[in-house]
């Protein structure tokens, strides 16, 4: 695995953790209004928004983050496969 691939995979994993934290913050009142919540909102909402437009919520449950995680996982797996073929 090349250095660039390793860095990209690590960034995707870091972003996945940021998404998890941002999503869990919705369970706590006013957590997203904190400084950390606003920062995570600026980096997570642009990624989550297209999924929210495509995947309708099931009642009060928004399942679009699950689809977003699946896409990130598929991107990581694809990147690793390409890296394996390239070198």
C-alpha positions as CSV (number, residue, x, y, z in Angstrom):
1,X,0.0,0.0,0.0
2,X,1.4,3.3,-1.0
3,X,1.9,6.2,1.4
4,X,-0.8,8.3,-0.3
5,X,-3.3,5.4,-0.1
6,X,-2.6,4.9,3.6
7,X,-3.0,8.7,4.3
8,X,-6.3,8.8,2.4
9,X,-7.6,5.7,4.2
10,X,-6.7,7.2,7.5
11,X,-8.4,10.5,6.6
12,X,-11.6,8.6,5.6
13,X,-11.5,6.8,9.0
14,X,-11.0,10.1,10.8
15,X,-13.9,11.6,8.9
16,X,-16.1,8.5,9.8
17,X,-15.4,9.2,13.5
18,X,-16.3,12.8,13.0
19,X,-19.6,11.7,11.5
20,X,-20.3,9.4,14.4
21,X,-19.6,12.1,17.0
22,X,-21.7,14.6,15.0
23,X,-24.6,12.1,14.8
24,X,-24.4,11.2,18.5
25,X,-24.5,14.9,19.4
26,X,-28.0,15.1,18.1
27,X,-29.1,13.0,21.1
28,X,-28.0,15.7,23.5
29,X,-29.8,19.1,23.7
30,X,-27.8,22.0,22.4
31,X,-24.7,19.9,21.8
32,X,-24.6,20.9,18.1
33,X,-24.7,24.5,19.1
34,X,-21.4,24.2,20.9
35,X,-18.1,25.1,19.2
36,X,-17.3,21.5,18.5
37,X,-20.8,20.9,17.2
38,X,-20.7,23.8,14.9
39,X,-17.2,22.7,13.6
40,X,-18.4,19.2,13.0
41,X,-21.6,20.6,11.3
42,X,-19.5,22.5,8.9
43,X,-17.5,19.5,7.8
44,X,-20.2,16.8,8.1
45,X,-23.4,18.5,6.8
46,X,-22.1,19.0,3.2
47,X,-21.5,15.3,3.0
48,X,-24.8,14.2,4.7
49,X,-27.1,16.6,2.8
50,X,-27.2,14.7,-0.5
51,X,-28.0,11.5,1.3
52,X,-30.8,13.2,3.2
53,X,-32.3,14.4,-0.1
54,X,-32.2,10.8,-1.5
55,X,-33.1,8.7,1.5
56,X,-36.3,9.6,3.2
57,X,-36.5,9.4,7.0
58,X,-38.4,6.4,8.6
59,X,-40.7,8.3,10.9
60,X,-38.5,10.1,13.3
61,X,-35.4,8.2,12.4
62,X,-33.0,9.5,9.8
63,X,-31.2,6.6,8.2
64,X,-29.3,8.6,5.6
65,X,-26.1,8.6,7.8
66,X,-26.1,4.8,7.5
67,X,-26.0,5.1,3.7
68,X,-23.3,7.7,4.0
69,X,-21.2,5.3,6.1
70,X,-21.7,2.5,3.6
71,X,-20.5,4.8,0.8
72,X,-17.4,5.7,2.8
73,X,-16.7,2.1,3.5
74,X,-17.1,1.2,-0.2
75,X,-14.8,4.0,-1.2
76,X,-12.2,2.8,1.2
77,X,-12.5,-0.8,-0.1
78,X,-12.3,0.4,-3.7
79,X,-9.3,2.5,-2.9
80,X,-7.5,-0.4,-1.3
81,X,-8.3,-2.7,-4.2
82,X,-7.0,-0.1,-6.7
83,X,-3.8,0.3,-4.6
84,X,-3.4,-3.5,-4.5
85,X,-3.6,-3.6,-8.3
86,X,-1.4,-0.6,-8.9
87,X,1.4,-1.6,-6.7
